[in-house]
Amino acid sequence: MNPLVCCPAYRAPPTCKLLDVSEVEIGRGKRARRAYTLDDVAVVASRRTRDVREVSTSQQFDAYHLDVPILSAPMDSVTSPASAIAIGKLGGVGVLDLEGLWTRYEDPEPLLEEISHLDDVQATLRMQEIYQEPVKPELLRERLRQIREADVTVAGALSPGRTQALWRTVVDAGVDIFVIRGTTVSAEHVSANREPLNLKRFIYELDVPVIVGGSVTYNGALHLMRTGAAGVLAGYGGGAASANRRTVGITSPMATTIADIAAARRDYLDESSGRYVHVIADGSISTSGDLVKAVACGADAVMLGTALARAEEAPGRGWHWGAEARHARLPRGERVAVDRAGTLEEILFGPSHSANGLSNLMGALRHAMAANGYSDVKEFQRAELVVTDS
């Protein structure tokens, strides 16, 4: 019998509900939605191709022009003031963690060196100790000044919990793009212990574009878009350095996450009579193939952690970790080793000397777009996808 049809001959109830083909039954009292990772999908070649020299990866984000749809993850293993400047010079946006080592210590280099030599048993405990040093507003201002003087787009990130205390310092320091990034950020945070951040009022009062995330659902992203955010981070971030699924049982497969939030962008575009909110895929994008599929699922840009932590200029020195790894009471991430893949320029633009997908990310994106006949990123979001056998 067709499971999508209720059969009257089989004594069906008076009202018959069609089953959602994306749902599976976990047990009698619980159903679950089937979701897909980037590894579960692939781009299907179209009937048309295009000269790769006619393909563009550039786009406009608010008042800022990006030559490549790349933002660095605000992680101490990825983004320092120097690497943020280098990424900006290459056409992307380097996002500095404004609660990281660079705003806690005058010279964090010895501590970064120490972290790179810790054994696995000591790493988390010692990192918790290192990050107990408070954030210093004067260092925050100095780091943003360094980036601004290099004449690149200045972007900094705060967690939702520290935004109320530090946002004015950040804005006064001259940030161009303000990022509020946490494992999960919602427009309806509930707390009986402190006044929650009112995102809508906060964003309305700022004169700079705000990117907010992570978000992993259609409804959650739609609510964030309604706050006035210029961009929404799709995903939890962390990628290889995240242990969310193991520690708190939470995860969200990225292909489905991006597609859902892209649908929210489409519906909000209609609802707001033309206001476009950028979707930035954040998490599980480690190779050029992942990047290509993230854009094909609907992302306007990607926030890269692991992929850029492999750069010779990366401050992590061959190691990668995020804010989740330093949490004082419940670490939900860890320090992980990453193989060096070349300079930042080689990782983004090549040349590549291997088919491992770790370098020449933009060359791979341009090739995929040309092979399917698309001329820019927004067109490539319409690419056909198939679900592959895992």
ABEGO torsion letter per residue (X at the ends): XBAABBBAAAGBBABBBBBBAABBBABAABBBBBBBBAAABBBBBBABBBBAAABBABBBBEABBBABBBBBBBBAAABBAAAAAAAAAAGBBBBBBAABAAAABABAAAAAAAAAABBAAAAAAAAAAAAABBBBAAAAAAAAAAAAAAGBBBBBBBBAAAAAAAAAAAAAAGBABBBBBBABBBABBBBAABBBBBAAAAAAABABBBBBOBBABAAAAAAAAAAGBABBBBEAEGEAABAAAAAAGBBBBAAAAAAAAAAAAAAAAAAAGGBBBBBBBBEGBABAAAAAAAAAAGBABBBBBAAAAABAABAAGGBBBBAAAABAABBABBBBBBBBAEBAAAAAAOBBABAAGABGAAAAAAAAAAAAGBABAAAAAABBBBBBBX
